[in-house]
């Protein structure tokens, strides 16, 4: 849960600034003004440009965040006369001023001569965000590594043409997270660029087990010695990776797939489905040290690799999973895996529709808006666990509306009903 107690009067802005404080926003102001000056020195002066202020930067973020609540094709729809216009906030800043800030917006204006990382323009912000996640929240023992659902709202996608949809899906990066399975709080973000040179570029994609192993190690670099139990999907599950994590006192439970997983060192007899059909609820177990490999049969074969040092009861039978077709016995590890993964699915269903719908062409900006969306979701999770929630009880949409109004400096911060 939260590591600090927030006051009863804490606002949405207070929770958001646990992750994006004023010093980060002031740096955005400085870097944006520096980039504007550099740009004009190279391409000619822009008489319409005036250096951006902290209040304007907050308003700029507020306009962008508003697209996560009222999904629209473009953030500029706020100033239009159409369905997605928003007269209540459009008066804070003119459209022309917003477009100027959007044109010059930067987090790192100048590239260092030593910089080789493709995300150098956003890495300082990601590092600051990670420090905020680490200092504001203590996760539960059970966590999940996965790729969160970061696509647009399904209703909005339905309005796109097939060509536009194909263009939108061509992201040049993948986003992975380590997430607390008890609360949904995202503890760590890892961004992998799909294009580029070096170990983290396109060449690594040709060896997917190696890539997913690198992703898992990056996400768990701060988890050593804390006895976390990490649940993984088939793309990350690997005997070698789990054994390496065990040495760091990180214990894993992962779904196995002969097609997606790295099955090196695993007994082929457990991965191949038997010719004779089995009845639902039957399972086989093979063990090697602290590692257990379970093959459980429901409507199909379910392969699970578990590695626990002191909770070996997870391979015991007798636990029941309830289905519409009746109660089916299964190992406790299967039930635990299903429970933790199902919570993450519920998180995706509830929170993925609140991602900022603005989709810029530049990769670092796409990552930035996704990271801001995750920070707001985390802020709302902390808000729900605070005493302030028992006073106001905002929904996620109301929390977002309140944050937008506070960023824009509007006095009326009451939620809409």
N, C-alpha and C positions, 0 to 999 in steps of 0.2 A: 504494500500500500504506500501512500504518500509518506515522505520523510519529514515533512514540515506541516504544521497546523496553520491553515488559512483562516482569517477572521470571518465572522458571520457576514460581514458587509463586503467580502471579496467579490469583485466584478469579473466578468468574462475576460476583460483586459488583464487583470491581475494574474489569472491562470495562464493566459497566453504568453505573458511576459516572463513566466518561469522558464520558457524555452527561447523566446525571442525578446530579450530585454532591450532597453533604450540604447545601450551602448552598441548593440548590433545594428539597430536602426540608424543610429548616427553614423556608423561606418558606411552604410548603404548611401546615406546622403553625401558623404565626403567622396566616395568612389564614383558615384553618379556624376557629381559636378566635375571631378577630375576627368572622367571619360568624355563628358560633353566638351570640355576645353580642348582635350587632345583631338577629338573628332573634328572640331571646328578649325583647329590649326592645320589639319590635313586637307579638309574638304571645303573650307570657306566658312566665314562667320555666319551665325544664325541669329539675326536680330530679334527674333521672337523668343529666344531662350533667356530665361533668368534662372540663376542658381536655385535649386530645389531646397526647401527647408524641411525640418523634421516633421512639422505638422502636415506638410504636403506629402511626405513619404508615407506617413501613417494613413492618410486619406487614399493614396495610391494603392496601398495594400488592402484597404477597406473595400475599394471598388472591385479589386480582383477577388477577394474572399466572398463578396456578394454573389458571384457567379456559382459558388458552391451550394447556395441555398435556392437561388432562382436560376436554373440552368438555361443558358441562352447560347446562341451560335457565336456571338461575339460580345465581349465586355462593352463595346461601344453601343450596344443596344440600349444601355442605360439612358443615353441621351436622345434616343430616337423617339418617334411618336407611335411606335408599334406596340405589339403585345408585351414585349419584354422591357419596355421603358420603366424607369423608376424615378418619378419626379421628386420624391421626398429626399433623395440623396444626390440627384443630378445637379442641384444648385450649389453644392459645396465646392465644386471645381468644374471649370469649363471643359468641354471635350477636347478642344485644341491643346489646353495645358496638360491634360492627362496623356494625350498622344505624344507630346514632347517628352514627358517623363518616361513613358514607355520606350521611346526611341533611344534614350541615353541611359536607361536603368542598368546599373552594374553593381556587383559585389566586390570584384577585383578588377580595377581598371587597367592595370599594367601587368604584363607577363614577366616574371623573373627569368633571368638567363639560366638559372638552374632548374626551372620548372619543366618537367616532361609529362606530368600527369594530365590526361585529357580533361579532367574536371577541375583544373586549377582555378577557374573563375568562380567556383562555388565551394571548393573544399574548406575554406575557413568557416563558412556558414555551417556546413555539415558537421565540422568539428565542434563548433559552439553549440549546435543543436544536440549533439551527442552528450556533451558535458551537462546540458540541461536535463536530458533524460536520466542520466546516471545520478545526478544530485537530487532530483525531485521525486524519484520513485524507487521502491525496493520490490523487485518482482518475486513472484512465488517460485517454488522449486520447479514446478512443471512448466516448460516453455516449448514453443514450436518454431521451427525454421520453415519459412515458406515464402512464396511470391504473393503479395497481397493483390487483390482485385483493384486495379487502378484505371479501369476504362470508364468512359462517360456513362451517364445515366441511360438505361435501356430505352426510355421513351425518346430521349434526344437522339440516340443512335438510329432509331427507327425513321427519323426524318431525314437522315443523310442519304445521298445517292450511293450506289455501290462503289463508284470510283472514289468518292470522298472517304468512305469507310476504309477502303484499302490503304489510302494515304495515311489515315489516322493510325492504323495498326503498325505502320512501319517505324516503330520507335528504335532508336539507335542505342538503347540501353535496356538493361533489365534491373528491376528493383527487388531486393530480397530483404527480409526482416527477421529479427528474433523477437518473438512476441510472448508476453505472459498469457498463458492459457486460462488463467482464473479471472482476469479482468479485461483482457484485450489490449492492454497498454503495450505499445511497440517500444521495446527496450533499445533496439539498435537497428540501424539502416545500413545496407551495403548496396552500392550502385556499381554495376558491371557494364562497361562500355563494350558494345558488340563490334565496334570498328576501332582500329588502331594497331600500333605495333607493340611488341613486347609480350610479356607473360600474361597480361590482362587484356589482350586485344583479340583480334579475329582468330589468330592461330590457336588460342586456348579453347575456342569454341569447337574446334575439330576433335578435341578430346574431352567430351562432356563429363565423364567421371572425375577427371582432373580438375575441370572448371568448378564443378559443384563441390568438390572437396575443398577447393580454395575459398569458395563462398562461405562454406560452413566454418572453416577455421577463422575467417575474418569476422564472422558474426559472433563467434564464441571466444574471441581473444581476451575479453574481460571477464570471462566466466570461470576461469581456472580456479580450482580449489574450493568452489562454493557448493559442491554436491548437487548441481542442477541436474534435472532429468529432461533431456531434449528429445522431443518427438519430431520425426522427419518424414518427408514423403519419399517415394521410391527413387527419385533422381539423386538424392543426397545419401541414401542408405548405402553403407559400405563397411565390410568387416574391418578393413585396414584403418579406416577413419574412426570407427567406434573404438578399436583397440588403442589408437593414439589418444583419443579423448579420455579413455579410462585412466591413462597415466596422469592426466590433468585433473582427475576427480570430477569429470563430466560424464554422465551416464546417459545412454541413448536407447531409444526404441523407435524402429523405423519400419515402414512398409517396404516389402521387397517386390521387385518386378524383374523378371529375367530379361526384359527388353530395355528397361530404363536404368536399373541399378548396376553398380559395380559388384559382380558376384564372385570376384576373385577370392579363392580360399574357402568358399562355401560348398558343402557336399551336394553334388548334382542330383543325388537321389531324393533330396528334400525339395529341390526346385522343380523337378519334373512331376507332373500330375500322374498319379497311378491310373493304370488302365481300368481297373475295377471301380465302378462308381461307389462313392461313400455316402453314408447317411449324414444329414445336417447335424452339426455339432461335434462331429468326430475331429480329432486332431492328432498330429504326431509331433514329437519334440526331440531335437538333438541338442546336446550341450557340449561346449568346449570351454573349460574354465568358468568365467563369469558370463560367457556369451550363450544365449539360448536362441535356437531357430525353431519357430513354431509354424506348422502348416495346419490351418484350421479350415474346415469345409462348411460353407453355408450353401448358397446357390452356385458358388464356384469356389476355387481354392484361394485362400487368404494366407499369404506368407508374411511372417513378422519376425524381425530380428531384434532381440532384446539384450541389453547389457546392464545388469544391475548388480551391485556389490553386496548389498545387505537385504534387498527385498526380492529374494528369489521366489517368494510365494506368488509372484505375478505369472508364473507358468502353471499354477495349480488350476484344476478344473472345479466345477461346481458353481461358478458365477453364471447368472442368466442374463441374456440380452432379450428384451421384449420386442417382438415384431408383430405385425398384423396377423401373420400366419401362426402365431403362438410363441412360446418361450423356447429359446434355443440355448443350450449350454455352450460355454466358450471359456477359454483361459482368461484369467483376470487381465492379462496384458492386452488382449484384444479389446476388452471393454474399455480399458484405460485409454488405449490409442484412439478408439472411436469417439470417446467422450471429449478428449482434448481437441481433436481435429474438428469435431462438430461445433465446438464453441467458436473456433476461428471462422468457420463458415457463417455462423450467426453474426459475427463481427463484420464480415465482408458484406452481408446482406444489409446490415444496419448502417454502416459508416461509409461504405465505398461510394454511395450516391452523394456524399458531401465533399467529394474531391473537387477542387477548382476546375471549372470546365474550360478555362482559357488554355489553348494549346499553341504555344509559340513554335517557330521553326527551329530555334537554337536549342541544342540538347541541354546545355547547362540551365537554361531557363525552364525547360520542361521539368528537370529534376528539382529545381528550386520550388516550383509551385506544388509538386507532389509532396516535397518535404514540409512545406508550410501547411498543407492539408493534413498530413499526419500529425504535425505539432498541434493543430487545433483539435483533432480527434483525441489526442492524448490529454490536452487541456480539459476537454469535456469529461473524460474519464476521471481525472483528478477532482473536478468539480462535483461529480456525482458521489464521490467518496468523502467529500468535505461536509462540514456543518452548514456551509452556505447553501447547499442543495436543499436542505430541509426547510430553509426559509423561503426560497423562491421557486424551486422545482421547475427549472426550464427544460424543455425538450432539446434535442440536438439542434433542430432548426431554430428554435428561439434563442439558444445560446449563440449560434452563428449570427443571427440578426442583431443581438445585443452587442457582440464583438464588433460588427461592421459599424454600428452607430457610434460606439466609443472610439473607434479608430478615426471616424470622420468628425469627431468632436460634437456630435449632436447631443443635446441635453436630454431628449426623450429616449430613454433606454428601456422602456417598458416593453415586454414581449407582445407580439401580435397573437391573437387567439383565433 
